[in-house]
Amino acid sequence: MSSIKLKGSTSGEITISAPAVAGTNTLTLPAESGNILTNSTTGTILQVVQSEIATTQNTTSTSYVTSNLSANITPSSTSSKILMILSGGNAWSNTNGANVLVAFHRDGSVIGTGPHAIIQNTSGTNSFKSGWSASYLDSPSSTSSLTYTPYYKVSGGTGYFNEATVRVMLTLFEVR
């Protein structure tokens, strides 16, 4: 078995040993400065992007409309996944039993089947729901810039995606 030894500038050394198998193996080092991970990179967060709005938005539409909140991310690998977390302050519908439904879109198209969150109003008219959230793990298989946007609709009445100008945040995590 052959090996390469790298001596530290002041002390110590690192040994790189070739495996004892037949065949040719190649290890390509990145063309950048930094550290090399010595364990599996599965579960690693590669980048985080966040966007927020603090404007009131409402609709009477029973078809999805844009929330005017979006975030862009460019995955570093086609094997990366994008974890989306949407968290909001207040949302409500002014009709008893009507719900606000939220679905994530990537570049204008719904991801999966949606909705990804249902903010239920079952306690009467003008019922506020505060502290709601939605999440979804997307596998875009892309290294292009991607735009993620939550859309929303109502099952009846007027539904508010963000009421009373509380902040709503969309956070994107590129994970491997």
RAZIKA-V183608 format. One record per residue. N is the residue number from 1. RES is the residue in three letters. PSI is psi in whole degrees, 0 to 359 (* if undefined). D_LAST is the distance of its C-alpha to the last C-alpha in Angstrom with 1 decimal. Layout:
[[N & RES & PSI & D_LAST] [N & RES & PSI & D_LAST]]
This chain:
[[1 & MET & 132 & 32.8] [2 & SER & 157 & 32.4] [3 & SER & 162 & 30.5] [4 & ILE & 134 & 30.2] [5 & LYS & 128 & 31.0] [6 & LEU & 120 & 30.1] [7 & LYS & 136 & 32.5] [8 & GLY & 156 & 31.6] [9 & SER & 333 & 33.9] [10 & THR & 326 & 35.7] [11 & SER & 168 & 34.8] [12 & GLY & 172 & 32.5] [13 & GLU & 158 & 30.7] [14 & ILE & 133 & 27.5] [15 & THR & 127 & 28.0] [16 & ILE & 116 & 25.8] [17 & SER & 139 & 27.0] [18 & ALA & 146 & 26.9] [19 & PRO & 155 & 26.2] [20 & ALA & 56 & 29.4] [21 & VAL & 155 & 28.6] [22 & ALA & 155 & 30.3] [23 & GLY & 177 & 28.7] [24 & THR & 129 & 27.0] [25 & ASN & 144 & 23.5] [26 & THR & 132 & 21.9] [27 & LEU & 116 & 19.6] [28 & THR & 121 & 18.9] [29 & LEU & 145 & 18.6] [30 & PRO & 150 & 17.2] [31 & ALA & 57 & 20.1] [32 & GLU & 162 & 19.5] [33 & SER & 155 & 20.6] [34 & GLY & 200 & 18.5] [35 & ASN & 150 & 17.2] [36 & ILE & 128 & 15.6] [37 & LEU & 138 & 13.4] [38 & THR & 8 & 15.3] [39 & ASN & 180 & 13.1] [40 & SER & 142 & 9.9] [41 & THR & 5 & 6.7] [42 & THR & 133 & 5.1] [43 & GLY & 8 & 5.3] [44 & THR & 136 & 5.4] [45 & ILE & 119 & 6.7] [46 & LEU & 326 & 7.4] [47 & GLN & 157 & 10.3] [48 & VAL & 133 & 12.6] [49 & VAL & 138 & 15.4] [50 & GLN & 144 & 18.4] [51 & SER & 152 & 21.6] [52 & GLU & 158 & 24.6] [53 & ILE & 157 & 28.0] [54 & ALA & 33 & 31.2] [55 & THR & 147 & 33.5] [56 & THR & 133 & 35.0] [57 & GLN & 140 & 34.1] [58 & ASN & 162 & 35.9] [59 & THR & 157 & 36.6] [60 & THR & 6 & 39.0] [61 & SER & 138 & 37.0] [62 & THR & 6 & 36.0] [63 & SER & 150 & 33.6] [64 & TYR & 136 & 30.4] [65 & VAL & 155 & 30.9] [66 & THR & 147 & 28.6] [67 & SER & 356 & 28.1] [68 & ASN & 17 & 28.3] [69 & LEU & 127 & 25.1] [70 & SER & 161 & 22.1] [71 & ALA & 143 & 19.2] [72 & ASN & 142 & 17.8] [73 & ILE & 145 & 14.4] [74 & THR & 105 & 13.6] [75 & PRO & 145 & 10.1] [76 & SER & 347 & 9.8] [77 & SER & 151 & 8.8] [78 & THR & 345 & 10.0] [79 & SER & 355 & 7.1] [80 & SER & 152 & 5.0] [81 & LYS & 156 & 6.2] [82 & ILE & 117 & 8.8] [83 & LEU & 120 & 10.2] [84 & MET & 132 & 13.9] [85 & ILE & 121 & 16.4] [86 & LEU & 125 & 20.0] [87 & SER & 137 & 22.7] [88 & GLY & 164 & 26.3] [89 & GLY & 271 & 29.7] [90 & ASN & 141 & 32.4] [91 & ALA & 146 & 32.6] [92 & TRP & 167 & 35.6] [93 & SER & 147 & 37.8] [94 & ASN & 14 & 41.6] [95 & THR & 130 & 42.4] [96 & ASN & 128 & 42.7] [97 & GLY & 355 & 40.1] [98 & ALA & 150 & 38.1] [99 & ASN & 154 & 34.4] [100 & VAL & 125 & 31.9] [101 & LEU & 138 & 29.0] [102 & VAL & 135 & 25.7] [103 & ALA & 138 & 23.3] [104 & PHE & 140 & 20.3] [105 & HIS & 143 & 20.8] [106 & ARG & 121 & 18.7] [107 & ASP & 41 & 21.2] [108 & GLY & 355 & 24.1] [109 & SER & 139 & 23.2] [110 & VAL & 142 & 22.5] [111 & ILE & 129 & 19.1] [112 & GLY & 211 & 19.9] [113 & THR & 336 & 23.3] [114 & GLY & 163 & 23.5] [115 & PRO & 159 & 24.9] [116 & HIS & 349 & 21.9] [117 & ALA & 143 & 24.4] [118 & ILE & 115 & 28.2] [119 & ILE & 105 & 30.2] [120 & GLN & 143 & 33.3] [121 & ASN & 98 & 36.8] [122 & THR & 3 & 39.2] [123 & SER & 21 & 41.4] [124 & GLY & 176 & 43.6] [125 & THR & 155 & 43.8] [126 & ASN & 41 & 42.1] [127 & SER & 120 & 39.7] [128 & PHE & 146 & 37.0] [129 & LYS & 116 & 33.5] [130 & SER & 156 & 31.9] [131 & GLY & 38 & 28.5] [132 & TRP & 160 & 26.6] [133 & SER & 162 & 22.9] [134 & ALA & 149 & 20.6] [135 & SER & 157 & 16.8] [136 & TYR & 140 & 14.9] [137 & LEU & 115 & 11.4] [138 & ASP & 146 & 11.6] [139 & SER & 83 & 10.3] [140 & PRO & 343 & 12.3] [141 & SER & 51 & 11.9] [142 & SER & 152 & 13.1] [143 & THR & 17 & 13.3] [144 & SER & 161 & 16.4] [145 & SER & 130 & 17.1] [146 & LEU & 141 & 16.7] [147 & THR & 121 & 19.0] [148 & TYR & 132 & 18.3] [149 & THR & 130 & 21.6] [150 & PRO & 135 & 22.8] [151 & TYR & 160 & 26.1] [152 & TYR & 160 & 28.7] [153 & LYS & 174 & 32.0] [154 & VAL & 157 & 34.7] [155 & SER & 355 & 36.5] [156 & GLY & 158 & 39.7] [157 & GLY & 207 & 41.4] [158 & THR & 126 & 39.6] [159 & GLY & 141 & 36.1] [160 & TYR & 123 & 34.6] [161 & PHE & 324 & 30.9] [162 & ASN & 112 & 31.8] [163 & GLU & 146 & 35.2] [164 & ALA & 25 & 37.0] [165 & THR & 39 & 34.7] [166 & VAL & 148 & 32.2] [167 & ARG & 138 & 28.8] [168 & VAL & 129 & 26.1] [169 & MET & 140 & 22.6] [170 & LEU & 120 & 19.5] [171 & THR & 129 & 16.3] [172 & LEU & 132 & 13.1] [173 & PHE & 125 & 9.7] [174 & GLU & 122 & 7.0] [175 & VAL & 154 & 3.7] [176 & ARG & * & 0.0]]
